């Protein structure tokens, strides 16, 4: 089991006209969780993992990842 810390850019959208650049809405996010799945396009982190269930998974596109590192458990 790998526990990961991932820093990534989150995307956003707007449903109406705005007066400032959408880039001002893009935020850096830090997520931490168990690496549940990884392929060439994305990683999936899960903060809560049971024997047959997972809770609150998040799929992060690899193109949005700034930095990632595996945490060492003691």
DRENKOL-983566 format. One record per atom (N, C-alpha, C): residue number from 0; residue in three letters; chain; x, y, z. Coordinates in nm, 3 decimals. Layout:
(NUM "ALA" "A" (X Y Z)),
...
This chain:
(0 "UNK" "A" (0.085 -0.118 0.000)),
(0 "UNK" "A" (0.000 0.000 0.000)),
(0 "UNK" "A" (0.089 0.124 0.000)),
(1 "UNK" "A" (0.063 0.215 -0.095)),
(1 "UNK" "A" (0.138 0.340 -0.106)),
(1 "UNK" "A" (0.049 0.456 -0.063)),
(2 "UNK" "A" (0.099 0.537 0.028)),
(2 "UNK" "A" (0.030 0.660 0.068)),
(2 "UNK" "A" (0.101 0.775 -0.002)),
(3 "UNK" "A" (0.023 0.855 -0.075)),
(3 "UNK" "A" (0.081 0.958 -0.159)),
(3 "UNK" "A" (0.035 1.098 -0.116)),
(4 "UNK" "A" (0.122 1.196 -0.138)),
(4 "UNK" "A" (0.090 1.337 -0.124)),
(4 "UNK" "A" (0.104 1.395 -0.265)),
(5 "UNK" "A" (-0.004 1.453 -0.317)),
(5 "UNK" "A" (-0.005 1.501 -0.455)),
(5 "UNK" "A" (-0.046 1.648 -0.457)),
(6 "UNK" "A" (0.037 1.731 -0.520)),
(6 "UNK" "A" (0.004 1.871 -0.542)),
(6 "UNK" "A" (-0.037 1.884 -0.688)),
(7 "UNK" "A" (-0.153 1.945 -0.712)),
(7 "UNK" "A" (-0.204 1.950 -0.850)),
(7 "UNK" "A" (-0.290 2.073 -0.872)),
(8 "UNK" "A" (-0.306 2.108 -1.001)),
(8 "UNK" "A" (-0.391 2.221 -1.039)),
(8 "UNK" "A" (-0.533 2.170 -1.059)),
(9 "UNK" "A" (-0.627 2.235 -0.992)),
(9 "UNK" "A" (-0.769 2.202 -1.008)),
(9 "UNK" "A" (-0.827 2.289 -1.119)),
(10 "UNK" "A" (-0.918 2.234 -1.195)),
(10 "UNK" "A" (-0.983 2.312 -1.300)),
(10 "UNK" "A" (-1.112 2.373 -1.247)),
(11 "UNK" "A" (-1.167 2.466 -1.323)),
(11 "UNK" "A" (-1.294 2.525 -1.284)),
(11 "UNK" "A" (-1.369 2.568 -1.410)),
(12 "UNK" "A" (-1.494 2.597 -1.394)),
(12 "UNK" "A" (-1.574 2.651 -1.504)),
(12 "UNK" "A" (-1.671 2.753 -1.447)),
(13 "UNK" "A" (-1.726 2.835 -1.534)),
(13 "UNK" "A" (-1.821 2.937 -1.493)),
(13 "UNK" "A" (-1.945 2.923 -1.579)),
(14 "UNK" "A" (-2.059 2.954 -1.523)),
(14 "UNK" "A" (-2.184 2.941 -1.598)),
(14 "UNK" "A" (-2.240 3.075 -1.645)),
(15 "UNK" "A" (-2.159 3.180 -1.635)),
(15 "UNK" "A" (-2.205 3.311 -1.680)),
(15 "UNK" "A" (-2.084 3.395 -1.720)),
(16 "UNK" "A" (-2.109 3.513 -1.772)),
(16 "UNK" "A" (-2.002 3.604 -1.809)),
(16 "UNK" "A" (-1.926 3.647 -1.684)),
(17 "UNK" "A" (-1.794 3.657 -1.697)),
(17 "UNK" "A" (-1.711 3.702 -1.586)),
(17 "UNK" "A" (-1.621 3.815 -1.634)),
(18 "UNK" "A" (-1.576 3.899 -1.542)),
(18 "UNK" "A" (-1.495 4.015 -1.580)),
(18 "UNK" "A" (-1.346 3.991 -1.563)),
(19 "UNK" "A" (-1.308 3.883 -1.500)),
(19 "UNK" "A" (-1.165 3.857 -1.485)),
(19 "UNK" "A" (-1.131 3.723 -1.548)),
(20 "UNK" "A" (-1.003 3.702 -1.564)),
(20 "UNK" "A" (-0.955 3.581 -1.631)),
(20 "UNK" "A" (-0.989 3.456 -1.551)),
(21 "UNK" "A" (-1.024 3.350 -1.622)),
(21 "UNK" "A" (-1.053 3.223 -1.557)),
(21 "UNK" "A" (-0.929 3.170 -1.485)),
(22 "UNK" "A" (-0.810 3.211 -1.530)),
(22 "UNK" "A" (-0.686 3.165 -1.466)),
(22 "UNK" "A" (-0.680 3.206 -1.320)),
(23 "UNK" "A" (-0.748 3.313 -1.284)),
(23 "UNK" "A" (-0.748 3.356 -1.144)),
(23 "UNK" "A" (-0.827 3.261 -1.056)),
(24 "UNK" "A" (-0.905 3.172 -1.118)),
(24 "UNK" "A" (-0.985 3.076 -1.042)),
(24 "UNK" "A" (-0.914 2.942 -1.025)),
(25 "UNK" "A" (-0.814 2.917 -1.111)),
(25 "UNK" "A" (-0.744 2.789 -1.102)),
(25 "UNK" "A" (-0.662 2.788 -0.974)),
(26 "UNK" "A" (-0.675 2.681 -0.899)),
(26 "UNK" "A" (-0.613 2.674 -0.767)),
(26 "UNK" "A" (-0.519 2.555 -0.758)),
(27 "UNK" "A" (-0.415 2.570 -0.678)),
(27 "UNK" "A" (-0.330 2.457 -0.644)),
(27 "UNK" "A" (-0.396 2.383 -0.528)),
(28 "UNK" "A" (-0.399 2.252 -0.538)),
(28 "UNK" "A" (-0.462 2.168 -0.437)),
(28 "UNK" "A" (-0.360 2.066 -0.390)),
(29 "UNK" "A" (-0.365 2.029 -0.264)),
(29 "UNK" "A" (-0.283 1.921 -0.210)),
(29 "UNK" "A" (-0.378 1.813 -0.161)),
(30 "UNK" "A" (-0.359 1.693 -0.214)),
(30 "UNK" "A" (-0.441 1.578 -0.174)),
(30 "UNK" "A" (-0.350 1.469 -0.120)),
(31 "UNK" "A" (-0.402 1.395 -0.023)),
(31 "UNK" "A" (-0.327 1.286 0.035)),
(31 "UNK" "A" (-0.419 1.164 0.044)),
(32 "UNK" "A" (-0.365 1.048 0.011)),
(32 "UNK" "A" (-0.446 0.928 0.022)),
(32 "UNK" "A" (-0.369 0.805 -0.023)),
(33 "UNK" "A" (-0.438 0.694 -0.019)),
(33 "UNK" "A" (-0.382 0.566 -0.062)),
(33 "UNK" "A" (-0.391 0.562 -0.214)),
(34 "UNK" "A" (-0.281 0.528 -0.279)),
(34 "UNK" "A" (-0.282 0.512 -0.425)),
(34 "UNK" "A" (-0.359 0.386 -0.458)),
(35 "UNK" "A" (-0.481 0.403 -0.509)),
(35 "UNK" "A" (-0.569 0.290 -0.538)),
(35 "UNK" "A" (-0.547 0.236 -0.678)),
(36 "UNK" "A" (-0.524 0.330 -0.774)),
(36 "UNK" "A" (-0.510 0.291 -0.913)),
(36 "UNK" "A" (-0.428 0.396 -0.987)),
(37 "UNK" "A" (-0.352 0.351 -1.087)),
(37 "UNK" "A" (-0.276 0.444 -1.170)),
(37 "UNK" "A" (-0.267 0.386 -1.310)),
(38 "UNK" "A" (-0.289 0.473 -1.411)),
(38 "UNK" "A" (-0.265 0.435 -1.549)),
(38 "UNK" "A" (-0.190 0.548 -1.618)),
(39 "UNK" "A" (-0.182 0.546 -1.750)),
(39 "UNK" "A" (-0.104 0.648 -1.820)),
(39 "UNK" "A" (-0.168 0.786 -1.815)),
(40 "UNK" "A" (-0.297 0.794 -1.781)),
(40 "UNK" "A" (-0.368 0.922 -1.782)),
(40 "UNK" "A" (-0.398 0.982 -1.646)),
(41 "UNK" "A" (-0.411 0.900 -1.544)),
(41 "UNK" "A" (-0.456 0.951 -1.414)),
(41 "UNK" "A" (-0.411 0.862 -1.299)),
(42 "UNK" "A" (-0.423 0.920 -1.180)),
(42 "UNK" "A" (-0.406 0.841 -1.058)),
(42 "UNK" "A" (-0.534 0.854 -0.977)),
(43 "UNK" "A" (-0.563 0.754 -0.899)),
(43 "UNK" "A" (-0.680 0.758 -0.812)),
(43 "UNK" "A" (-0.633 0.742 -0.668)),
(44 "UNK" "A" (-0.664 0.841 -0.586)),
(44 "UNK" "A" (-0.634 0.838 -0.444)),
(44 "UNK" "A" (-0.761 0.809 -0.366)),
(45 "UNK" "A" (-0.747 0.735 -0.258)),
(45 "UNK" "A" (-0.860 0.702 -0.172)),
(45 "UNK" "A" (-0.818 0.729 -0.027)),
(46 "UNK" "A" (-0.887 0.821 0.043)),
(46 "UNK" "A" (-0.851 0.848 0.182)),
(46 "UNK" "A" (-0.901 0.741 0.279)),
(47 "UNK" "A" (-1.005 0.667 0.239)),
(47 "UNK" "A" (-1.064 0.565 0.326)),
(47 "UNK" "A" (-1.085 0.438 0.245)),
(48 "UNK" "A" (-1.021 0.329 0.287)),
(48 "UNK" "A" (-1.025 0.206 0.211)),
(48 "UNK" "A" (-1.056 0.089 0.303)),
(49 "UNK" "A" (-1.164 0.018 0.273)),
(49 "UNK" "A" (-1.201 -0.101 0.348)),
(49 "UNK" "A" (-1.168 -0.225 0.268)),
(50 "UNK" "A" (-1.207 -0.340 0.318)),
(50 "UNK" "A" (-1.181 -0.466 0.248)),
(50 "UNK" "A" (-1.249 -0.470 0.113)),
(51 "UNK" "A" (-1.376 -0.432 0.109)),
(51 "UNK" "A" (-1.453 -0.437 -0.016)),
(51 "UNK" "A" (-1.509 -0.303 -0.059)),
(52 "UNK" "A" (-1.472 -0.195 0.007)),
(52 "UNK" "A" (-1.529 -0.063 -0.023)),
(52 "UNK" "A" (-1.422 0.045 -0.020)),
(53 "UNK" "A" (-1.450 0.155 -0.091)),
(53 "UNK" "A" (-1.365 0.275 -0.083)),
(53 "UNK" "A" (-1.457 0.394 -0.065)),
(54 "UNK" "A" (-1.410 0.496 0.006)),
(54 "UNK" "A" (-1.490 0.613 0.038)),
(54 "UNK" "A" (-1.418 0.739 -0.009)),
(55 "UNK" "A" (-1.488 0.825 -0.080)),
(55 "UNK" "A" (-1.438 0.954 -0.129)),
(55 "UNK" "A" (-1.315 0.942 -0.219)),
(56 "UNK" "A" (-1.319 0.857 -0.322)),
(56 "UNK" "A" (-1.205 0.849 -0.414)),
(56 "UNK" "A" (-1.195 0.977 -0.497)),
(57 "UNK" "A" (-1.073 1.008 -0.542)),
(57 "UNK" "A" (-1.053 1.122 -0.631)),
(57 "UNK" "A" (-0.959 1.077 -0.743)),
(58 "UNK" "A" (-1.000 1.103 -0.867)),
(58 "UNK" "A" (-0.916 1.075 -0.983)),
(58 "UNK" "A" (-0.852 1.207 -1.026)),
(59 "UNK" "A" (-0.720 1.208 -1.037)),
(59 "UNK" "A" (-0.646 1.330 -1.073)),
(59 "UNK" "A" (-0.578 1.305 -1.206)),
(60 "UNK" "A" (-0.608 1.387 -1.309)),
(60 "UNK" "A" (-0.540 1.372 -1.437)),
(60 "UNK" "A" (-0.390 1.399 -1.421)),
(61 "UNK" "A" (-0.306 1.316 -1.481)),
(61 "UNK" "A" (-0.161 1.333 -1.466)),
(61 "UNK" "A" (-0.113 1.466 -1.521)),
(62 "UNK" "A" (-0.182 1.522 -1.621)),
(62 "UNK" "A" (-0.144 1.651 -1.677)),
(62 "UNK" "A" (-0.161 1.766 -1.580)),
(63 "UNK" "A" (-0.238 1.745 -1.474)),
(63 "UNK" "A" (-0.262 1.849 -1.372)),
(63 "UNK" "A" (-0.166 1.839 -1.254)),
(64 "UNK" "A" (-0.090 1.730 -1.246)),
(64 "UNK" "A" (-0.003 1.708 -1.131)),
(64 "UNK" "A" (0.122 1.794 -1.140)),
(65 "UNK" "A" (0.148 1.868 -1.034)),
(65 "UNK" "A" (0.268 1.950 -1.022)),
(65 "UNK" "A" (0.381 1.868 -0.959)),
(66 "UNK" "A" (0.345 1.800 -0.850)),
(66 "UNK" "A" (0.444 1.726 -0.772)),
(66 "UNK" "A" (0.372 1.613 -0.700)),
(67 "UNK" "A" (0.442 1.503 -0.683)),
(67 "UNK" "A" (0.386 1.392 -0.605)),
(67 "UNK" "A" (0.499 1.320 -0.534)),
(68 "UNK" "A" (0.467 1.267 -0.417)),
(68 "UNK" "A" (0.568 1.189 -0.346)),
(68 "UNK" "A" (0.500 1.085 -0.259)),
(69 "UNK" "A" (0.569 0.975 -0.243)),
(69 "UNK" "A" (0.519 0.869 -0.158)),
(69 "UNK" "A" (0.560 0.897 -0.015)),
(70 "UNK" "A" (0.467 0.885 0.077)),
(70 "UNK" "A" (0.495 0.906 0.219)),
(70 "UNK" "A" (0.536 0.774 0.283)),
(71 "UNK" "A" (0.629 0.782 0.373)),
(71 "UNK" "A" (0.676 0.663 0.444)),
(71 "UNK" "A" (0.598 0.646 0.573)),
(72 "UNK" "A" (0.538 0.531 0.590)),
(72 "UNK" "A" (0.464 0.501 0.712)),
(72 "UNK" "A" (0.556 0.432 0.811)),
(73 "UNK" "A" (0.540 0.464 0.938)),
(73 "UNK" "A" (0.624 0.401 1.041)),
(73 "UNK" "A" (0.543 0.309 1.126)),
